[in-house]
Amino acid sequence: MKKIQAIASGKVQGVGFRMYTQSKAEELGVVGFVQNLIDGTVKIIVAGEDRKVDALVNWAKSGSPAAEVNNLQTEAMEYQEGEFDRFEIRRFRPNQ
């Protein structure tokens, strides 16, 4: 399975970005999470079939209807079997 971390910057908090990301991820059948970060960006960790992960990453370049994504930094990561069982919205915790 492919696993990507993406950090979206711009107008991405307070615009439904996490909710729309979760909805799109569920539609595609990928797992992972989306989370606001303290610096105003949004982190997405997504895992699944290559084409489905790529589809979510491509979607995140524009995001929710009210979002204005200025940049989407992506990084490939190593998937650990059983790491995720669904796609969820996570609350920010300062130690993460």
Buried (B, 14 or more C-beta within 10 A) or exposed (E): BBBBBBBBBBBBBEBBBBEBBBEBBEEBEBBBBBBBBEEEBBBBBBBBEEEBBBBBBEBBEEBBEEBEBEEBEBEEBEBEEEBBEEBBEBEEEEEE
